[in-house]
Amino acid sequence: MAVRQTADPAPMVTMRKVTRVYGTGRHKVHALRGIDLEIPPATLAIIKGRSGSGKTTTLNLMAGLDRATSGQILVAGADLAELTQRQLTRWRRKTIGFIFQSFGLLPSLTALENVELPMRILGVGSKFRRERALECLHLVGLTRRASHRVLELSGGEQQRVGIARALVNKPQLILADEPTGELDHNTAMKVMVLFRELVEVQGVTICLVTHDPAVEEFGDYVFAIEDGRIGEVLHRREEGGR
């Protein structure tokens, strides 16, 4: 099944008949079995499913971290199958922001230094780096914690630093792998409210995978994946949910 828009903007993500098979012969594992989906720009898409259902594989394919066995993947106008590994790396740094379940921060650095890191990799000057990092920390409500090291921050604060870092290079698409998995319920809900604000105010497109039913209400679209296939698709905007 595919989510389709009647409006003009092209989808941020399109996956057509995508399969992913690992191994050969009798040892083949069919992780994805013909995925079809579209994610419009400036929306929050949620891919839900149990462990081993194929949701993280789907996210990795969107990011160009893995290659599809067959099918087509278009992200932000790029056909990922046509890009070399070097081109994919360059494209990913400019196009994709990542948010991880375990936050993925360097504990020896401050919040500000962690947010600056993706810009350092791109060779951005120190003055602009600092200004942009502080701007992103402000967006997630952590300006006052900029000089604190990671170990001095709560779990919710660490995830907000991770979100700020994902935003810092102004990506077109943010991919989040179980972003609330390490958080208590109240903190998780605050993070999901922040995601909605980023979509609605900043125009960011976010796709996250989860097995937590509590976060589904925040999505514009919810894709249910099971055994490597997309089953039910909820169109929450069309239902007038948000």
ZIJORA-V311382 format. One record per run of one state. SS is the DSSP state (H for helix, E for strand, L for the rest). FROM is the first residue (numbers start at 1). TO is the last residue. If there is no record, write none. Layout:
# ZIJORA-V311382
SS|FROM|TO / SS|FROM|TO
This chain:
# ZIJORA-V311382
L|1|12 / E|13|22 / L|23|24 / H|25|27 / L|28|28 / E|29|39 / L|40|43 / E|44|48 / L|49|54 / H|55|62 / L|63|69 / E|70|75 / L|76|77 / E|78|79 / H|80|82 / L|83|84 / H|85|95 / E|96|99 / L|100|109 / E|110|110 / H|111|121 / L|122|125 / H|126|139 / L|140|142 / H|143|145 / L|146|148 / E|149|149 / H|150|152 / L|153|154 / H|155|167 / L|168|172 / E|173|177 / L|178|184 / H|185|202 / L|203|204 / E|205|210 / L|211|212 / H|213|218 / L|219|220 / E|221|226 / L|227|228 / E|229|235 / L|236|242
